[in-house]
Each structure stands twice: as structure tokens, then as C-alpha cells.
Amino acid sequence: MSWYTSTLAWIDEQRLKNPDMALEELKNHSSKKYPFHGRYGSAYKGFLKAMRERFGYTKRNDYQKDIFNEES
């Protein structure tokens, strides 16, 4: 099992354990409770990819250009 797929399973487990959390709360909770040892390397990259898939992409600030939206 890859880091990515194990993170997806872990996020789904967190969602089941915390059904009353809103999506943004669950995202923050999952980020704080990082399930692997260190935030570096392939484990962290798999974690970030799974987080983006489950919770979506977000802009860092209002000035960051959205490259996928032509209106920006």
C-alpha cells in the first residue's frame, strides 16, 4: 500500500470517528494529527496529495492567481 492510499484510508477513518465535524474542521484535524513520522519525503508528498483530493485545492492568499480559472 502506498503512502497516498494509506492516507486516504486514514482520512476516511477520521471522518467516521468524527461525524459531527464540518469539512474544514476535519481538514484541520487531519492536518494536526499527521499519521506518519516526519513531514518530509515520499510519505509527506503522499499525505499532501491525499489531502488535496479529499478536501480540495485552496489558495494561499487573495493575491495568488488561479491558473485553472481564466477569469483570474
mmCIF file of the N, C-alpha and C atoms, coordinates in Angstrom:
data_MODEL
# 
_entry.id   MODEL 
# 
loop_
_atom_site.group_PDB 
_atom_site.id 
_atom_site.type_symbol 
_atom_site.label_atom_id 
_atom_site.label_alt_id 
_atom_site.label_comp_id 
_atom_site.label_asym_id 
_atom_site.label_entity_id 
_atom_site.label_seq_id 
_atom_site.pdbx_PDB_ins_code 
_atom_site.Cartn_x 
_atom_site.Cartn_y 
_atom_site.Cartn_z 
_atom_site.occupancy 
_atom_site.B_iso_or_equiv 
_atom_site.pdbx_formal_charge 
_atom_site.auth_seq_id 
_atom_site.auth_comp_id 
_atom_site.auth_asym_id 
_atom_site.auth_atom_id 
_atom_site.pdbx_PDB_model_num 
ATOM 1   N N  . MET A 1 1  ? 0.848   -1.170 0.000   1.00 0.00 ? 1  MET A N  1 
ATOM 2   C CA . MET A 1 1  ? 0.000   0.000  0.000   1.00 0.00 ? 1  MET A CA 1 
ATOM 3   C C  . MET A 1 1  ? 0.900   1.242  0.000   1.00 0.00 ? 1  MET A C  1 
ATOM 4   N N  . SER A 1 2  ? 0.561   2.200  -0.837  1.00 0.00 ? 2  SER A N  1 
ATOM 5   C CA . SER A 1 2  ? 1.369   3.417  -0.933  1.00 0.00 ? 2  SER A CA 1 
ATOM 6   C C  . SER A 1 2  ? 0.993   4.385  0.191   1.00 0.00 ? 2  SER A C  1 
ATOM 7   N N  . TRP A 1 3  ? 1.822   5.407  0.377   1.00 0.00 ? 3  TRP A N  1 
ATOM 8   C CA . TRP A 1 3  ? 1.540   6.435  1.376   1.00 0.00 ? 3  TRP A CA 1 
ATOM 9   C C  . TRP A 1 3  ? 0.239   7.147  1.038   1.00 0.00 ? 3  TRP A C  1 
ATOM 10  N N  . TYR A 1 4  ? 0.021   7.357  -0.238  1.00 0.00 ? 4  TYR A N  1 
ATOM 11  C CA . TYR A 1 4  ? -1.187  8.034  -0.710  1.00 0.00 ? 4  TYR A CA 1 
ATOM 12  C C  . TYR A 1 4  ? -2.447  7.244  -0.342  1.00 0.00 ? 4  TYR A C  1 
ATOM 13  N N  . THR A 1 5  ? -2.464  5.953  -0.666  1.00 0.00 ? 5  THR A N  1 
ATOM 14  C CA . THR A 1 5  ? -3.663  5.156  -0.390  1.00 0.00 ? 5  THR A CA 1 
ATOM 15  C C  . THR A 1 5  ? -3.855  4.928  1.106   1.00 0.00 ? 5  THR A C  1 
ATOM 16  N N  . SER A 1 6  ? -2.772  4.792  1.851   1.00 0.00 ? 6  SER A N  1 
ATOM 17  C CA . SER A 1 6  ? -2.930  4.625  3.295   1.00 0.00 ? 6  SER A CA 1 
ATOM 18  C C  . SER A 1 6  ? -3.431  5.924  3.929   1.00 0.00 ? 6  SER A C  1 
ATOM 19  N N  . THR A 1 7  ? -3.049  7.069  3.382   1.00 0.00 ? 7  THR A N  1 
ATOM 20  C CA . THR A 1 7  ? -3.563  8.346  3.884   1.00 0.00 ? 7  THR A CA 1 
ATOM 21  C C  . THR A 1 7  ? -5.036  8.502  3.558   1.00 0.00 ? 7  THR A C  1 
ATOM 22  N N  . LEU A 1 8  ? -5.449  8.101  2.358   1.00 0.00 ? 8  LEU A N  1 
ATOM 23  C CA . LEU A 1 8  ? -6.876  8.166  2.016   1.00 0.00 ? 8  LEU A CA 1 
ATOM 24  C C  . LEU A 1 8  ? -7.695  7.328  2.989   1.00 0.00 ? 8  LEU A C  1 
ATOM 25  N N  . ALA A 1 9  ? -7.218  6.130  3.288   1.00 0.00 ? 9  ALA A N  1 
ATOM 26  C CA . ALA A 1 9  ? -7.922  5.270  4.243   1.00 0.00 ? 9  ALA A CA 1 
ATOM 27  C C  . ALA A 1 9  ? -7.944  5.910  5.632   1.00 0.00 ? 9  ALA A C  1 
ATOM 28  N N  . TRP A 1 10 ? -6.850  6.527  6.034   1.00 0.00 ? 10 TRP A N  1 
ATOM 29  C CA . TRP A 1 10 ? -6.770  7.177  7.335   1.00 0.00 ? 10 TRP A CA 1 
ATOM 30  C C  . TRP A 1 10 ? -7.735  8.361  7.424   1.00 0.00 ? 10 TRP A C  1 
ATOM 31  N N  . ILE A 1 11 ? -7.838  9.158  6.356   1.00 0.00 ? 11 ILE A N  1 
ATOM 32  C CA . ILE A 1 11 ? -8.760  10.295 6.336   1.00 0.00 ? 11 ILE A CA 1 
ATOM 33  C C  . ILE A 1 11 ? -10.202 9.793  6.429   1.00 0.00 ? 11 ILE A C  1 
ATOM 34  N N  . ASP A 1 12 ? -10.522 8.729  5.711   1.00 0.00 ? 12 ASP A N  1 
ATOM 35  C CA . ASP A 1 12 ? -11.865 8.156  5.791   1.00 0.00 ? 12 ASP A CA 1 
ATOM 36  C C  . ASP A 1 12 ? -12.167 7.654  7.202   1.00 0.00 ? 12 ASP A C  1 
ATOM 37  N N  . GLU A 1 13 ? -11.163 7.083  7.859   1.00 0.00 ? 13 GLU A N  1 
ATOM 38  C CA . GLU A 1 13 ? -11.318 6.623  9.239   1.00 0.00 ? 13 GLU A CA 1 
ATOM 39  C C  . GLU A 1 13 ? -11.582 7.811  10.172  1.00 0.00 ? 13 GLU A C  1 
ATOM 40  N N  . GLN A 1 14 ? -10.865 8.911  9.959   1.00 0.00 ? 14 GLN A N  1 
ATOM 41  C CA . GLN A 1 14 ? -11.082 10.116 10.769  1.00 0.00 ? 14 GLN A CA 1 
ATOM 42  C C  . GLN A 1 14 ? -12.480 10.674 10.551  1.00 0.00 ? 14 GLN A C  1 
ATOM 43  N N  . ARG A 1 15 ? -12.954 10.589 9.330   1.00 0.00 ? 15 ARG A N  1 
ATOM 44  C CA . ARG A 1 15 ? -14.305 11.064 9.016   1.00 0.00 ? 15 ARG A CA 1 
ATOM 45  C C  . ARG A 1 15 ? -15.355 10.226 9.739   1.00 0.00 ? 15 ARG A C  1 
ATOM 46  N N  . LEU A 1 16 ? -15.134 8.915  9.815   1.00 0.00 ? 16 LEU A N  1 
ATOM 47  C CA . LEU A 1 16 ? -16.063 8.035  10.522  1.00 0.00 ? 16 LEU A CA 1 
ATOM 48  C C  . LEU A 1 16 ? -16.010 8.244  12.030  1.00 0.00 ? 16 LEU A C  1 
ATOM 49  N N  . LYS A 1 17 ? -14.827 8.488  12.569  1.00 0.00 ? 17 LYS A N  1 
ATOM 50  C CA . LYS A 1 17 ? -14.666 8.707  14.008  1.00 0.00 ? 17 LYS A CA 1 
ATOM 51  C C  . LYS A 1 17 ? -15.219 10.057 14.460  1.00 0.00 ? 17 LYS A C  1 
ATOM 52  N N  . ASN A 1 18 ? -15.276 11.019 13.556  1.00 0.00 ? 18 ASN A N  1 
ATOM 53  C CA . ASN A 1 18 ? -15.712 12.386 13.884  1.00 0.00 ? 18 ASN A CA 1 
ATOM 54  C C  . ASN A 1 18 ? -16.829 12.833 12.939  1.00 0.00 ? 18 ASN A C  1 
ATOM 55  N N  . PRO A 1 19 ? -18.000 12.207 13.028  1.00 0.00 ? 19 PRO A N  1 
ATOM 56  C CA . PRO A 1 19 ? -19.063 12.534 12.066  1.00 0.00 ? 19 PRO A CA 1 
ATOM 57  C C  . PRO A 1 19 ? -19.654 13.931 12.246  1.00 0.00 ? 19 PRO A C  1 
ATOM 58  N N  . ASP A 1 20 ? -19.469 14.536 13.405  1.00 0.00 ? 20 ASP A N  1 
ATOM 59  C CA . ASP A 1 20 ? -20.042 15.847 13.657  1.00 0.00 ? 20 ASP A CA 1 
ATOM 60  C C  . ASP A 1 20 ? -19.163 17.001 13.184  1.00 0.00 ? 20 ASP A C  1 
ATOM 61  N N  . MET A 1 21 ? -17.958 16.715 12.712  1.00 0.00 ? 21 MET A N  1 
ATOM 62  C CA . MET A 1 21 ? -17.050 17.765 12.238  1.00 0.00 ? 21 MET A CA 1 
ATOM 63  C C  . MET A 1 21 ? -17.429 18.226 10.835  1.00 0.00 ? 21 MET A C  1 
ATOM 64  N N  . ALA A 1 22 ? -17.367 19.531 10.647  1.00 0.00 ? 22 ALA A N  1 
ATOM 65  C CA . ALA A 1 22 ? -17.551 20.088 9.306   1.00 0.00 ? 22 ALA A CA 1 
ATOM 66  C C  . ALA A 1 22 ? -16.304 19.774 8.478   1.00 0.00 ? 22 ALA A C  1 
ATOM 67  N N  . LEU A 1 23 ? -16.393 19.960 7.186   1.00 0.00 ? 23 LEU A N  1 
ATOM 68  C CA . LEU A 1 23 ? -15.288 19.620 6.292   1.00 0.00 ? 23 LEU A CA 1 
ATOM 69  C C  . LEU A 1 23 ? -14.010 20.393 6.639   1.00 0.00 ? 23 LEU A C  1 
ATOM 70  N N  . GLU A 1 24 ? -14.134 21.689 6.907   1.00 0.00 ? 24 GLU A N  1 
ATOM 71  C CA . GLU A 1 24 ? -12.957 22.497 7.245   1.00 0.00 ? 24 GLU A CA 1 
ATOM 72  C C  . GLU A 1 24 ? -12.360 22.061 8.584   1.00 0.00 ? 24 GLU A C  1 
ATOM 73  N N  . GLU A 1 25 ? -13.199 21.728 9.541   1.00 0.00 ? 25 GLU A N  1 
ATOM 74  C CA . GLU A 1 25 ? -12.713 21.235 10.832  1.00 0.00 ? 25 GLU A CA 1 
ATOM 75  C C  . GLU A 1 25 ? -11.996 19.905 10.676  1.00 0.00 ? 25 GLU A C  1 
ATOM 76  N N  . LEU A 1 26 ? -12.547 19.031 9.853   1.00 0.00 ? 26 LEU A N  1 
ATOM 77  C CA . LEU A 1 26 ? -11.923 17.735 9.614   1.00 0.00 ? 26 LEU A CA 1 
ATOM 78  C C  . LEU A 1 26 ? -10.580 17.897 8.902   1.00 0.00 ? 26 LEU A C  1 
ATOM 79  N N  . LYS A 1 27 ? -10.504 18.854 8.004   1.00 0.00 ? 27 LYS A N  1 
ATOM 80  C CA . LYS A 1 27 ? -9.243  19.125 7.311   1.00 0.00 ? 27 LYS A CA 1 
ATOM 81  C C  . LYS A 1 27 ? -8.175  19.575 8.306   1.00 0.00 ? 27 LYS A C  1 
ATOM 82  N N  . ASN A 1 28 ? -8.527  20.508 9.183   1.00 0.00 ? 28 ASN A N  1 
ATOM 83  C CA . ASN A 1 28 ? -7.577  20.991 10.190  1.00 0.00 ? 28 ASN A CA 1 
ATOM 84  C C  . ASN A 1 28 ? -7.193  19.884 11.160  1.00 0.00 ? 28 ASN A C  1 
ATOM 85  N N  . HIS A 1 29 ? -8.164  19.083 11.566  1.00 0.00 ? 29 HIS A N  1 
ATOM 86  C CA . HIS A 1 29 ? -7.911  17.962 12.474  1.00 0.00 ? 29 HIS A CA 1 
ATOM 87  C C  . HIS A 1 29 ? -6.936  16.968 11.838  1.00 0.00 ? 29 HIS A C  1 
ATOM 88  N N  . SER A 1 30 ? -7.190  16.633 10.575  1.00 0.00 ? 30 SER A N  1 
ATOM 89  C CA . SER A 1 30 ? -6.342  15.667 9.872   1.00 0.00 ? 30 SER A CA 1 
ATOM 90  C C  . SER A 1 30 ? -4.928  16.202 9.693   1.00 0.00 ? 30 SER A C  1 
ATOM 91  N N  . SER A 1 31 ? -4.814  17.492 9.444   1.00 0.00 ? 31 SER A N  1 
ATOM 92  C CA . SER A 1 31 ? -3.502  18.087 9.281   1.00 0.00 ? 31 SER A CA 1 
ATOM 93  C C  . SER A 1 31 ? -2.720  18.080 10.596  1.00 0.00 ? 31 SER A C  1 
ATOM 94  N N  . LYS A 1 32 ? -3.402  18.358 11.694  1.00 0.00 ? 32 LYS A N  1 
ATOM 95  C CA . LYS A 1 32 ? -2.743  18.375 13.005  1.00 0.00 ? 32 LYS A CA 1 
ATOM 96  C C  . LYS A 1 32 ? -2.347  16.982 13.470  1.00 0.00 ? 32 LYS A C  1 
ATOM 97  N N  . LYS A 1 33 ? -3.134  15.976 13.115  1.00 0.00 ? 33 LYS A N  1 
ATOM 98  C CA . LYS A 1 33 ? -2.895  14.596 13.558  1.00 0.00 ? 33 LYS A CA 1 
ATOM 99  C C  . LYS A 1 33 ? -2.164  13.787 12.490  1.00 0.00 ? 33 LYS A C  1 
ATOM 100 N N  . TYR A 1 34 ? -1.216  14.407 11.820  1.00 0.00 ? 34 TYR A N  1 
ATOM 101 C CA . TYR A 1 34 ? -0.432  13.761 10.761  1.00 0.00 ? 34 TYR A CA 1 
ATOM 102 C C  . TYR A 1 34 ? -0.012  12.348 11.202  1.00 0.00 ? 34 TYR A C  1 
ATOM 103 N N  . PRO A 1 35 ? -0.387  11.303 10.442  1.00 0.00 ? 35 PRO A N  1 
ATOM 104 C CA . PRO A 1 35 ? -0.210  9.930  10.915  1.00 0.00 ? 35 PRO A CA 1 
ATOM 105 C C  . PRO A 1 35 ? 1.179   9.323  10.749  1.00 0.00 ? 35 PRO A C  1 
ATOM 106 N N  . PHE A 1 36 ? 2.093   10.000 10.099  1.00 0.00 ? 36 PHE A N  1 
ATOM 107 C CA . PHE A 1 36 ? 3.408   9.420  9.843   1.00 0.00 ? 36 PHE A CA 1 
ATOM 108 C C  . PHE A 1 36 ? 4.474   10.131 10.670  1.00 0.00 ? 36 PHE A C  1 
ATOM 109 N N  . HIS A 1 37 ? 5.697   9.651  10.582  1.00 0.00 ? 37 HIS A N  1 
ATOM 110 C CA . HIS A 1 37 ? 6.753   10.121 11.469  1.00 0.00 ? 37 HIS A CA 1 
ATOM 111 C C  . HIS A 1 37 ? 7.165   11.574 11.235  1.00 0.00 ? 37 HIS A C  1 
ATOM 112 N N  . GLY A 1 38 ? 7.656   11.904 10.080  1.00 0.00 ? 38 GLY A N  1 
ATOM 113 C CA . GLY A 1 38 ? 8.145   13.252 9.814   1.00 0.00 ? 38 GLY A CA 1 
ATOM 114 C C  . GLY A 1 38 ? 7.467   13.859 8.604   1.00 0.00 ? 38 GLY A C  1 
ATOM 115 N N  . ARG A 1 39 ? 7.418   15.158 8.562   1.00 0.00 ? 39 ARG A N  1 
ATOM 116 C CA . ARG A 1 39 ? 6.776   15.843 7.437   1.00 0.00 ? 39 ARG A CA 1 
ATOM 117 C C  . ARG A 1 39 ? 7.802   16.128 6.344   1.00 0.00 ? 39 ARG A C  1 
ATOM 118 N N  . TYR A 1 40 ? 8.271   15.060 5.738   1.00 0.00 ? 40 TYR A N  1 
ATOM 119 C CA . TYR A 1 40 ? 9.236   15.163 4.641   1.00 0.00 ? 40 TYR A CA 1 
ATOM 120 C C  . TYR A 1 40 ? 9.200   13.861 3.848   1.00 0.00 ? 40 TYR A C  1 
ATOM 121 N N  . GLY A 1 41 ? 9.753   13.898 2.656   1.00 0.00 ? 41 GLY A N  1 
ATOM 122 C CA . GLY A 1 41 ? 9.888   12.702 1.837   1.00 0.00 ? 41 GLY A CA 1 
ATOM 123 C C  . GLY A 1 41 ? 8.606   12.235 1.186   1.00 0.00 ? 41 GLY A C  1 
ATOM 124 N N  . SER A 1 42 ? 8.625   10.997 0.731   1.00 0.00 ? 42 SER A N  1 
ATOM 125 C CA . SER A 1 42 ? 7.506   10.448 -0.030  1.00 0.00 ? 42 SER A CA 1 
ATOM 126 C C  . SER A 1 42 ? 6.248   10.275 0.817   1.00 0.00 ? 42 SER A C  1 
ATOM 127 N N  . ALA A 1 43 ? 6.399   10.023 2.118   1.00 0.00 ? 43 ALA A N  1 
ATOM 128 C CA . ALA A 1 43 ? 5.224   9.900  2.983   1.00 0.00 ? 43 ALA A CA 1 
ATOM 129 C C  . ALA A 1 43 ? 4.461   11.225 3.035   1.00 0.00 ? 43 ALA A C  1 
ATOM 130 N N  . TYR A 1 44 ? 5.177   12.311 3.177   1.00 0.00 ? 44 TYR A N  1 
ATOM 131 C CA . TYR A 1 44 ? 4.536   13.619 3.251   1.00 0.00 ? 44 TYR A CA 1 
ATOM 132 C C  . TYR A 1 44 ? 3.929   14.017 1.911   1.00 0.00 ? 44 TYR A C  1 
ATOM 133 N N  . LYS A 1 45 ? 4.610   13.699 0.816   1.00 0.00 ? 45 LYS A N  1 
ATOM 134 C CA . LYS A 1 45 ? 4.060   14.002 -0.508  1.00 0.00 ? 45 LYS A CA 1 
ATOM 135 C C  . LYS A 1 45 ? 2.763   13.229 -0.749  1.00 0.00 ? 45 LYS A C  1 
ATOM 136 N N  . GLY A 1 46 ? 2.728   11.963 -0.355  1.00 0.00 ? 46 GLY A N  1 
ATOM 137 C CA . GLY A 1 46 ? 1.508   11.168 -0.475  1.00 0.00 ? 46 GLY A CA 1 
ATOM 138 C C  . GLY A 1 46 ? 0.395   11.720 0.396   1.00 0.00 ? 46 GLY A C  1 
ATOM 139 N N  . PHE A 1 47 ? 0.747   12.177 1.593   1.00 0.00 ? 47 PHE A N  1 
ATOM 140 C CA . PHE A 1 47 ? -0.218  12.782 2.504   1.00 0.00 ? 47 PHE A CA 1 
ATOM 141 C C  . PHE A 1 47 ? -0.815  14.042 1.891   1.00 0.00 ? 47 PHE A C  1 
ATOM 142 N N  . LEU A 1 48 ? 0.026   14.908 1.339   1.00 0.00 ? 48 LEU A N  1 
ATOM 143 C CA . LEU A 1 48 ? -0.455  16.153 0.737   1.00 0.00 ? 48 LEU A CA 1 
ATOM 144 C C  . LEU A 1 48 ? -1.358  15.886 -0.468  1.00 0.00 ? 48 LEU A C  1 
ATOM 145 N N  . LYS A 1 49 ? -0.992  14.917 -1.277  1.00 0.00 ? 49 LYS A N  1 
ATOM 146 C CA . LYS A 1 49 ? -1.806  14.570 -2.449  1.00 0.00 ? 49 LYS A CA 1 
ATOM 147 C C  . LYS A 1 49 ? -3.180  14.070 -2.017  1.00 0.00 ? 49 LYS A C  1 
ATOM 148 N N  . ALA A 1 50 ? -3.220  13.219 -0.987  1.00 0.00 ? 50 ALA A N  1 
ATOM 149 C CA . ALA A 1 50 ? -4.494  12.696 -0.497  1.00 0.00 ? 50 ALA A CA 1 
ATOM 150 C C  . ALA A 1 50 ? -5.335  13.804 0.142   1.00 0.00 ? 50 ALA A C  1 
ATOM 151 N N  . MET A 1 51 ? -4.696  14.708 0.873   1.00 0.00 ? 51 MET A N  1 
ATOM 152 C CA . MET A 1 51 ? -5.423  15.829 1.479   1.00 0.00 ? 51 MET A CA 1 
ATOM 153 C C  . MET A 1 51 ? -6.045  16.712 0.399   1.00 0.00 ? 51 MET A C  1 
ATOM 154 N N  . ARG A 1 52 ? -5.290  16.979 -0.673  1.00 0.00 ? 52 ARG A N  1 
ATOM 155 C CA . ARG A 1 52 ? -5.835  17.792 -1.764  1.00 0.00 ? 52 ARG A CA 1 
ATOM 156 C C  . ARG A 1 52 ? -7.009  17.094 -2.430  1.00 0.00 ? 52 ARG A C  1 
ATOM 157 N N  . GLU A 1 53 ? -6.917  15.779 -2.582  1.00 0.00 ? 53 GLU A N  1 
ATOM 158 C CA . GLU A 1 53 ? -8.012  15.052 -3.225  1.00 0.00 ? 53 GLU A CA 1 
ATOM 159 C C  . GLU A 1 53 ? -9.269  15.052 -2.368  1.00 0.00 ? 53 GLU A C  1 
ATOM 160 N N  . ARG A 1 54 ? -9.109  14.842 -1.082  1.00 0.00 ? 54 ARG A N  1 
ATOM 161 C CA . ARG A 1 54 ? -10.267 14.763 -0.195  1.00 0.00 ? 54 ARG A CA 1 
ATOM 162 C C  . ARG A 1 54 ? -10.870 16.127 0.125   1.00 0.00 ? 54 ARG A C  1 
ATOM 163 N N  . PHE A 1 55 ? -10.021 17.153 0.279   1.00 0.00 ? 55 PHE A N  1 
ATOM 164 C CA . PHE A 1 55 ? -10.505 18.440 0.751   1.00 0.00 ? 55 PHE A CA 1 
ATOM 165 C C  . PHE A 1 55 ? -10.428 19.550 -0.286  1.00 0.00 ? 55 PHE A C  1 
ATOM 166 N N  . GLY A 1 56 ? -9.839  19.283 -1.426  1.00 0.00 ? 56 GLY A N  1 
ATOM 167 C CA . GLY A 1 56 ? -9.777  20.263 -2.492  1.00 0.00 ? 56 GLY A CA 1 
ATOM 168 C C  . GLY A 1 56 ? -8.581  21.185 -2.381  1.00 0.00 ? 56 GLY A C  1 
ATOM 169 N N  . TYR A 1 57 ? -8.322  21.885 -3.453  1.00 0.00 ? 57 TYR A N  1 
ATOM 170 C CA . TYR A 1 57 ? -7.230  22.845 -3.509  1.00 0.00 ? 57 TYR A CA 1 
ATOM 171 C C  . TYR A 1 57 ? -7.692  24.159 -2.903  1.00 0.00 ? 57 TYR A C  1 
ATOM 172 N N  . THR A 1 58 ? -6.811  24.832 -2.220  1.00 0.00 ? 58 THR A N  1 
ATOM 173 C CA . THR A 1 58 ? -7.129  26.149 -1.685  1.00 0.00 ? 58 THR A CA 1 
ATOM 174 C C  . THR A 1 58 ? -6.025  27.122 -2.076  1.00 0.00 ? 58 THR A C  1 
ATOM 175 N N  . LYS A 1 59 ? -6.406  28.379 -2.212  1.00 0.00 ? 59 LYS A N  1 
ATOM 176 C CA . LYS A 1 59 ? -5.424  29.406 -2.492  1.00 0.00 ? 59 LYS A CA 1 
ATOM 177 C C  . LYS A 1 59 ? -4.797  29.843 -1.183  1.00 0.00 ? 59 LYS A C  1 
ATOM 178 N N  . ARG A 1 60 ? -3.521  30.194 -1.221  1.00 0.00 ? 60 ARG A N  1 
ATOM 179 C CA . ARG A 1 60 ? -2.823  30.630 -0.013  1.00 0.00 ? 60 ARG A CA 1 
ATOM 180 C C  . ARG A 1 60 ? -3.263  32.020 0.426   1.00 0.00 ? 60 ARG A C  1 
ATOM 181 N N  . ASN A 1 61 ? -3.539  32.882 -0.524  1.00 0.00 ? 61 ASN A N  1 
ATOM 182 C CA . ASN A 1 61 ? -3.982  34.233 -0.191  1.00 0.00 ? 61 ASN A CA 1 
ATOM 183 C C  . ASN A 1 61 ? -4.788  34.791 -1.358  1.00 0.00 ? 61 ASN A C  1 
ATOM 184 N N  . ASP A 1 62 ? -5.337  35.957 -1.169  1.00 0.00 ? 62 ASP A N  1 
ATOM 185 C CA . ASP A 1 62 ? -6.185  36.559 -2.196  1.00 0.00 ? 62 ASP A CA 1 
ATOM 186 C C  . ASP A 1 62 ? -5.415  36.989 -3.432  1.00 0.00 ? 62 ASP A C  1 
ATOM 187 N N  . TYR A 1 63 ? -4.096  37.158 -3.311  1.00 0.00 ? 63 TYR A N  1 
ATOM 188 C CA . TYR A 1 63 ? -3.287  37.635 -4.427  1.00 0.00 ? 63 TYR A CA 1 
ATOM 189 C C  . TYR A 1 63 ? -2.768  36.511 -5.311  1.00 0.00 ? 63 TYR A C  1 
ATOM 190 N N  . GLN A 1 64 ? -2.919  35.273 -4.850  1.00 0.00 ? 64 GLN A N  1 
ATOM 191 C CA . GLN A 1 64 ? -2.437  34.142 -5.635  1.00 0.00 ? 64 GLN A CA 1 
ATOM 192 C C  . GLN A 1 64 ? -3.367  33.925 -6.826  1.00 0.00 ? 64 GLN A C  1 
ATOM 193 N N  . LYS A 1 65 ? -2.821  33.848 -8.001  1.00 0.00 ? 65 LYS A N  1 
ATOM 194 C CA . LYS A 1 65 ? -3.611  33.708 -9.215  1.00 0.00 ? 65 LYS A CA 1 
ATOM 195 C C  . LYS A 1 65 ? -4.086  32.269 -9.363  1.00 0.00 ? 65 LYS A C  1 
ATOM 196 N N  . ASP A 1 66 ? -5.351  32.106 -9.758  1.00 0.00 ? 66 ASP A N  1 
ATOM 197 C CA . ASP A 1 66 ? -5.918  30.790 -10.004 1.00 0.00 ? 66 ASP A CA 1 
ATOM 198 C C  . ASP A 1 66 ? -5.616  30.427 -11.452 1.00 0.00 ? 66 ASP A C  1 
ATOM 199 N N  . ILE A 1 67 ? -4.668  29.530 -11.683 1.00 0.00 ? 67 ILE A N  1 
ATOM 200 C CA . ILE A 1 67 ? -4.240  29.218 -13.046 1.00 0.00 ? 67 ILE A CA 1 
ATOM 201 C C  . ILE A 1 67 ? -5.246  28.355 -13.788 1.00 0.00 ? 67 ILE A C  1 
ATOM 202 N N  . PHE A 1 68 ? -6.229  27.790 -13.091 1.00 0.00 ? 68 PHE A N  1 
ATOM 203 C CA . PHE A 1 68 ? -7.208  26.929 -13.739 1.00 0.00 ? 68 PHE A CA 1 
ATOM 204 C C  . PHE A 1 68 ? -8.478  27.690 -14.095 1.00 0.00 ? 68 PHE A C  1 
ATOM 205 N N  . ASN A 1 69 ? -8.580  28.944 -13.699 1.00 0.00 ? 69 ASN A N  1 
ATOM 206 C CA . ASN A 1 69 ? -9.742  29.744 -13.988 1.00 0.00 ? 69 ASN A CA 1 
ATOM 207 C C  . ASN A 1 69 ? -9.292  30.930 -14.858 1.00 0.00 ? 69 ASN A C  1 
ATOM 208 N N  . GLU A 1 70 ? -9.827  31.024 -16.048 1.00 0.00 ? 70 GLU A N  1 
ATOM 209 C CA . GLU A 1 70 ? -9.391  32.074 -16.983 1.00 0.00 ? 70 GLU A CA 1 
ATOM 210 C C  . GLU A 1 70 ? -9.823  33.461 -16.544 1.00 0.00 ? 70 GLU A C  1 
ATOM 211 N N  . GLU A 1 71 ? -10.825 33.583 -15.658 1.00 0.00 ? 71 GLU A N  1 
ATOM 212 C CA . GLU A 1 71 ? -11.322 34.878 -15.236 1.00 0.00 ? 71 GLU A CA 1 
ATOM 213 C C  . GLU A 1 71 ? -10.342 35.580 -14.318 1.00 0.00 ? 71 GLU A C  1 
ATOM 214 N N  . SER A 1 72 ? -9.422  34.859 -13.674 1.00 0.00 ? 72 SER A N  1 
ATOM 215 C CA . SER A 1 72 ? -8.479  35.451 -12.725 1.00 0.00 ? 72 SER A CA 1 
ATOM 216 C C  . SER A 1 72 ? -7.408  36.243 -13.430 1.00 0.00 ? 72 SER A C  1 
# 
